[in-house]
Amino acid sequence: MKILKFETFNILFESASGWATILIFGLCISKYYGTWSQFFMVKSLLNLCLSAVCQHELNQELSFIPVECRQKLLEFFCSHDQLSASDCSNLVCSKYFGCNIPSLTFYLSAELTDDMLGQLTTNNKYVEKITLVDCPNVTDLGTLAVTRGQLLLRQLELRAMHQLTDECLENVYSPYLYSVDLSGCGKITSTGIRNLIMNNKNIRCLYLNTCRSLDDQVLYDIAEHVGERLHVLELDFPTSLADPAAALHYLSSKCPNLSQLSLARFFHESLEDVENNVQFVIDGVNLRDLDLYGNFFQLMPQLPPTVQSIRLSVSGEEDSEQLLATLMDQPFLSCINLIVSVREANIQAVDNANRLLCTIIPLLGPKIIKLQISVPRLFDEPLRLVTESLPNLTHLSLEINHLNTNILQKYFAGGSKSNASKLKCLKICRMRMTYRVLFAIARGARNLTDLETSHMPSVDDRFLCLLGGNCRQLRCLNINGCRLATDKGLSVLARRCPLREVRIRGTACTDKSIYTLAQFCPELEWISYADYSGRPKFSDAALQCLRDSCIQKVIC
């Protein structure tokens, strides 16, 4: 097994029991000091212990270490792609290794097999949480094995498991099961969901996003069998609903305790009711959070008066007066996530989008927390409203070909008392900006945790260095297509910011940046590095060093 070597541990511990001792020591220290994310060295100590244990041939005695240590060891095997190694596989499949482990989590693991899942749970019927995300070699048989007899199961996540069918849910039965996430399981049908909720009457949270085989019947079954207990329902991107409006109206009227409802691209534009501008109705006496992303309504749906947070897509073609009246009639509405985009790149569509912004912002500005604008041109008046009349804005995304950059510069140059200082997320794509505007962003948006400045020719090392000096909370960085960004700028960011996601496609960064990230960013989880031609940009050795150095699985 190719793992980083730690000579100090080699000297102190030479036996399997010695490695078990140091693993327990690392776990105890981390518990004593509390949250790992707040104590960098403590988290590194546990990672050091795990790597040290895995450095040597794993002994069967490790099957008898405390359950918390075994669970951390299993997670380490998965995140570092070591499940297929013979000693790891033998240990995981041993008789007692899986005993009493309460949570099984496997994320993007191509090494996980049906047999491993069966061995882990043969002598363990105390699992409370099962998470399988995009594990291509796990079939219905593995899912049946891992869920068989789990009467204490509380949470089940089978996300992006495209190969699973209705059969995988046959053994799921637990009086304590309250959350089920089957998002991305395209072969699971309404019949499978009906059997699941009939056998598990206490489900309160149900996530069925991009389940393309579900039809209208699933909404009626959910309302019939778990309607009164349902609190959270996500039905994003359905593709097989014949009459979603009628099914949704029935569902929402039968779920009095539903508090969170997500319906991204739920209403297809080809539906007759959408074409005829029919107003839809969404009921719910306790509905608080509503997601309508990707639905473009001529008439805003009738909403219950309890809504507190809404995500809404608009284009400017809506009845602006009716839209505004509907939103202002919500007495508890305090958070609006507004996505403004044009559906046709013509002058009339651009004018409509700009006019809608000028209508909404003056009256609802304090309630707009997140704003995304994707239009060819943003006029000065709506841009000034964005910069001056959104005091609580935390997320701003601009994909605009033409705007007045002087207004943006003034917005970010306002200092600590300006609205820009409250931004947590800023995304700017394919825009031409002067260095003065970029430097104003780096100096003024000090609380950023997520920044995208992709495909912008003026982004260079000077901007990145200034960013690293001021935005010390930055975790996600996207500078794809910024060809003047080099190892120098990224090195400053890696040393000063707790980076977790880095996108550096089409930059001048080399292997040196990868080694720097490996040294200073142990929490890194995502890096996009391939050239736009699809060719690998960095060496295999550098990428392997990054994977071995990071605590979680690094998605490349």
N, C-alpha and C positions, 0 to 999 in steps of 0.2 A: 504494500500500500504506500503510495507516494504522499507522505505527510511531512510537514515541517518538523525538524528535529530540535529537541530541547535537551542539551547535555546535562543541565542541572538535574532534571528529573531522572535521566538515565543513571546518574550516580546514586541518587537517593533511593530509587525503587527499581528492583530487578525482577520481582516476582509478580504474578497476577494479582495477589492480594495487595501488594504494594501499589499497583496501579489503581485498584479499586479504592484504596485508602485516599489517594490524592484526588480522585474524582469526587469522593464524598467531601473532602476538605474544600475543594473549590465550590461545590454546591452550598455548603454551610456558610462559607464566607459571603457568597453572593446573597444568601438569605438574610444574613446579619445586617448587611448594609442596605438592603431594600432594593428599589427599582434599578435594574441594570443600566437603563438608558441615562440615569442621573449619575452613575459612577462608572466612568469609562474603564478605569483600571480593574475594577472588580469583574466587569463583564469579560475583559480580556483574560483575566485569571481563569475563569471557567472555561473559556475557549481553549486556553493553553492546556488545561487539564484534560479536556476531551481529546485534543490533538495528541497529547503525550500518551494517553491510553491507547489510542488507535495506531500509534507508531509501531508497536510491537505486535506479535502474533497474539490474537485474542484468545484467552483461555475460558473454558466453560464455567470457571468460578465466577465470572462476571454475571452469570445468570442469577446470582444470589445477592448482588448488591441491592441497596434500597431501591424501591420502585421509582422514586423521582430521578435517581441517577440513571436507571435503565431507560426511562423515557427520554431524558436528555441525550443519552447515547444513541438511541434510535433516531431521534431528530437530526443528530449530527451525521449519522450514516446517510440519511436521505438527502440532506442539504449539500453534502459533499460527494454525492454520487458513488458511494462505497458499498451499497447494498449487494452488488453483484460480486464483490470480492469474496473468495471462498471462506475466509475466517469470519467475515462479517455475516455472510449468509448462514453459516453453520451456527453462529451464536444466536442470531435472530430466530432461527427455526428450531432452536433447542427447546426442550420440554418446558423449562421453567422461566425462560427469559420474559415471555409476555405476561406472566401472572400478575394480575391486579393493576396493570397499567391502565389509567383511567381515560387517557386521550391518545388516539392514533391519528397522526397528521402526516400526510404524504403529498407533497406539492411538486408537480412537474417531474415526477420520477418515472423514467422509462425502465428502471431496474426492478420495480415492485411487481411481483407476480401474484397470481391467485394462491399459489402454495404458501407463500410467505404470510399472506393475510390469514389463511387457515391455521397455520402453525402458531401465529401470534395470539389467536383467540380460542384455540382448542381448550386451553386450561384457564382462560380468562373470560369470565362472564360478568365483569364489573366495568365494562367500558361505558363511559358517559358521553363521549364525543368522538365521532368518526369523521375525518376530513380526507377526501380523495379528490385532488384537483389535477386534471389532465394527466392521468397515469394510463398510457395507451395499452399496456399489457395486462391490465386488470379487466376481466370480463364479468359477466353475470355470476359465474361460479364463485369468483373471489368475493364479490359483494354479498352473495348469499352466505358464504362462510363467515365473513366478518360480522354480519348482523344477526346470525343465528343465535337465539337464546339470550340476546342482550336486553334484559328486562329493565335495566337501569339507564338505558340510552336516553339522552336529553337532546343532543344536537346531531343531525346527520347532514353532511355536505358532500354531494357528489357533483361537482362542477366541471363542466367541459369534458365529461366522460361520454364521448360521442358514441362509443360502442355499446353502451348499456341499453337494455330494453326493459319492458315492464317486469320481466322475470326477476330482475335484481331487487325488487322491492317486496318480494313475497315473504321474506323472513323478518321484515321490519315490524316489530310489535313491542311497544313499551308504553306503559301508562304515564311515564314521565316525559315522553318525547314532546317537545314544544317548538322546535325549530327544524325545518327541512329546506335545504337549498338544492335544487336540481337544475340550476341554470346551465344552459348549454347542452343538456342531454336531449338531443334531437330525436331519438328513437322512442322515448317514453311517451305514451299516449294518454288520453283522458281515462282509459280503462285502468291503467296502472295507478294514476293519481286517485281515482275513486276507491280502489282497493286499499291504498295507503291510508287515506283519511278515514275510511270505515274501520280500519284496524287500530287507528291511533286518534282517538277522539279529542285529545288534549292539545293538538297542534295549534299554536297561536301565531307562528311566523312561517310564511310559505313564500319561497322565491322560485319563480318559474320563468325566468327571463330566457328569451331565445329558444324556447322549447317548441320547435316548429311543427311537431306532430299533434299538438293539443288543439281541440276544436271547441266550439261554444259550450258543449256539454260539461266541460271541466268547471266552468264558472257556476253552473247550476248545482253541480255536485258539491263544490266547496261551500256554497251557501247553505245547502241542505244538511251537510254532515258536520261542519265545524264553524258555521256562520256566527253563532253567538259567542264563540271563544276566539275568533280570529282577530288579531291586532295588527299584523303586518302582512301585506300582500304585494308582490312585485310581478307584473305581467308585461315586461318590456319586450318589444319587437316580436309580437306574435305574427304568424303568417297564414294560419289556417282557420281564422274566425270568419264565419259567414255574416253574422249580425252582432258585432261586438257591442253596439249601443244598447240593445235590448238585454243582452246577457249581463252587461255591466250594471245596468239600472236595477235588475233583479238582485244581483249579488250585493250591491252597495245597500239596498233596502233591507236585506236579510242579515247584514253584519253590523249590528249596533255598536260594537266595541272596536270596529276597525279605525285605527288611528293613523296608519301610514299606508298610502296607496301609490304605486308607481305604474304608470301607463305610457312609457316612452314608445312613440310611434304605434300606438294601439289602434287608432282610427285611420284606416287606409283612405287615401284621397279618392280612390275609385268607388268608394261606397256611395250608394245613391243618396243617403242622407247628407253626406258631406257635400256632394255636388249640388244638392238642393238647399243648402244653407239651413238645415234643420238644427235647432238647438238641442244639444244632448243634456241629459240630467245625471248628475252624480249625487247620490244621497249619502247619508252617514251622520249620525248624531254626535259622533266623537272624532270625526276625521280631522286631523291636524296637519299632516304633511302630505302634499299632493304633487306628483311629478307628471307633467304633461309634455315633456320634451318631444320634439319632432312631430307634434300634432298641430297642424295649421287650420284654425277654425275661422270661418267668416263671422260666426256668432260664438262668443265665449260660452262654454257650458254653464248650466245652472249649478252652482256650488252650494254646499251646506255652509251655514254661517260660522262654523267652528274652525275653518281652515286658518292655520297660523303661518304655514310656509308653503310656497308654490314655486315650481320650476316651469317656465312657460316659453314656448317658441313663437315668435311673431315675425311677420315679413313686411308689414305695412299695408297689406291688402285687407286687413280686418276692418270691421266696423269699429273705429277707434272710440267713439262715444259709448257704445255698448260695452266694449272691453274695459274702458276706464270705469264705467258705472259699476260693472260686476266686481272689479277689484276693490273699489272704494266702499262697496257695500259689505265687505268682509270686516266685521268689527274687531277681530282678533288677528288679522293678517299683519305680520311684522317682518317677514322675510320673503323677498322676491328674488328669484334667480332668473334673469331675463336674457334670452338668446334672440338677438336680432339678426336676421339674414335675409338676403334677397334670393328669390327662387329663379329669377331671370335677370341677367345682367343687361338691363336696358335703362334708359334715362328715367322712365316713369317709375320703375321699381325702386330705383335709388332715391328718387324724390319722396316716394311713399314711406320708405324706411326712415329717412331723415325727419319727415314730418311727424311720424309716430313717436320718435324719440322726443321731439319738442313738445308733444302732447302729454306723454306719460311722466317724464322726469320732473317737471315743476310740481306735480301733484302727488307723486308717489316716490320721489327721490329718497327720502329718509328710509324707506322700506326696502330699497334695492340694495342687496348685499353682494350679489354677483351679477356681472354684466359681460356679455360676449357680443361683439359686433363684427359681422362679416359682410361688408359691403364694398363695392369698388371705390366709393368716395364718401367721406364724411364731411359735411359742411361745418363751417365755423360755429354756427349757433348751437347745434346739438353737441358739438365737441366741448364748447364752453360749459354747457349744462352738465356734461359728464364730469368735468374737472371741478366744477364749483358747487353743484347741487346734489351730490351723492356723499353725504358726510359719513355714512356707515359702510361704504364700499370696501370689501376685503379681497375680491377676486375681479380682475379686469383682463379681458382678452380682446385684442384688436387684430383683425386680419383685413387691412384696408390698404388699397393702393395709393390713395391720395388723401392727405389731410394736412392741416397747418401744424407743423412740428413746433412752431414757436409757442403755441398754446400748451402743448405737452411739456415743453421745457419749463414753462412757468409753473405748471402743475407740480412737477417733481422738484423744483427748486424752492419750494415754499418752506422747507425746514421741518422741524419736528412737530410743528403745530398744523401742518398742512394735511389735507385728506390723503395725499399719497403716502404719508408715513404709516397709515393704517393698513396698507395693502399687504396681504399674505401671499398672493399669487398674481403674477403678471406674465402675460403671454403676448408677444408681439412677433408677427411672422411676415416675412417678405416685404418689409417696409424700408424705404430709404430714409436714414436719419443722420444728422450731423453728429460729430463727436460731442458737441455741447449737450445735446439731448441725452445721449447715452451716459455721459458723466453725471448729468443731473439725476438720472435714474439710479445710478450706483450710489450717489450720495444721499438722495432723498428717500428711497424706498428701503430703509434699513431693516424692516421687519419681514422681508420676503423669505418665504420658505420654498417657493416654487417659482422658477424663472425660465421663460423661453424667449430667446431672441434668435430664432432660426432663420437661415437664408438671408442674413443681413450683412452686406459687404463691409459695413463700417465697424462691425464687432471685431476687436483685436485684443492683444494681451494687455494693453493699457486699461481697457474697460474691465477685463477679467480681474486684474490685480486690484483695481479700485473697488470692484465688487467684493473681492475677498476681504478687503480691509474694513468694509462697512456692513455688509450683510452676513453676519456671523451665524445666522440661523438657517442659511440656505441648505436645503436637502435635495432638491430636484433641479437639475440644470439641463437645458436643451439648447445646444449651439450647433445643431446640424447645419451643414452648408456654410458655415462661417470660416472661410478658407484662411483668414489671417490669424485665427486662434491657434496657438502653438503650445508646446510643453510648458513654456514659462508661465503663461497665464493659468493653465489648469493646475500647475503645481502649487501656485499660491492658494487657489480655491481648495485643493485637497488638504492642504496643511491647516487651513483656518475654518473650514466649514464641515459640518457633519453630513457629507454627501451620501445619499442613498440611491439616487438614480442619475445617471450621466448619459447624455446622448451627444456623441462627438463624431457622427458620420460626416464625411466631406470636410474635415478640418485638417490642419497641418500637424496634429498630434501624432507622436510616435510611440514605440514601446516604452519610452521613458515615462510617459504619462501613466501607462498601465502599472508599472512598478511603483510609481508614486502613490497611486490610488491604493495599491495593495498594502503599502506601508502605513498610510495615514487614514484610510477610510474602511475600517473593518465592518461597518454596517452596510456597505454597498450591496444592493440587491439587483440592480439592473444597469446594464451598459449596452448601448447600441454602437457598434464599432465598424461594421462592414462598410466598404465603399458603396456608392450608389450603383456601381456595376454589379454588386453582389460578391466581389472578391474580398477575402479577409484582409483587413488593414493592418492587423497586428500579428505577431508571431504566436504560435501555439504555446511556447514556453512562457511568454509574458501572461497570456490569458490563464494558463494553468496556475501560475503563481498567484494571480488575483483570486481565482477560485479557492485555492488552498488557504489564503490569508483571511478571507471574509468569513464571518460567522454564519450568515444565512446563505442559501443557495443563490448564486449570481446568475441571472438570466442574461445570456449573451446573444 
